[in-house]
């Protein structure tokens, strides 16, 4: 198997708590840690939610930023101009900007300033009206997670992009389990192998989006062939909000980037039967018949 150096996405999502300055700080820290990409979220909440959902209380009031779920979501939402400024800051510090899009309006808004990649979250990967915007009106990479998605739905999504010959060169699919956090037994890393076997010749690449704790198993994802690793990122895991507990803090993200690079460096066969580094030891230590 030929391995490609993995890229790391620091998924900020809504961990900025609705504060633009915290978002900028998170971008700076993601860059310092060695991430390749930082990702936010963009939602049009009145389009995405029913009126009943919008007006309902947040299911966990301790994590809510508003009196209703709709108000909570609006508080955490950045407008298009703010997202454009986040991209400008990413460009200035050498970090790639991205965002997940959850609805048609958000997809149309985000493609107006041409980010290099946009993400489709697991929850929306069957929203074909939105996928059509990304397939037909956008030129960058489309990254799409397969959490809470059955195999028939997977095939429909791949075939949808293939209808316009937009899968092999633009579509990156992610093995993912949708939970916050996910116990290790439910991460199911071998799904990476299955996705590569079934779709490796039909999509551009296969990645891994992890919602587990710690960084012990991400290296295994790369060893199994994932070329993208996405992890939630925050400054403080105890902050108010639903995603912080399943996120990495800066020290964890820095170690993750370091370890993934080391794993990639190690994923190669011997270039010769005896490596140069072994020759001195062989001459000194190797048993010889007398």
Secondary structure, 3 states (H helix, E strand, C coil): CCCCCCEEEEEEECCCCCCHHHHHHHHHHHHHHCCCEEEEEECCHHHHCCHHHHHCCCCCHHHCCCCCHHHHHHHCCCCHHHHHHHHHHHHHHCCEEEEEECCHHHHHHHHHHCCCEEEECHHHCCCHHHHHHHHHCCCCEEEEECCCCCHHHHHHHHHHHHCCCCCCCCEEEEEECCCCCCCHHHCCCCHHHHHHHHHCCCCCEEEEEECCCCCCCHHHHHHCCCCEEEEEECCCCCCCCCCHHHCECHHHHHHHHHHHHHHHHHCCCCCCCCCHHHHHHHHHHCCCCC
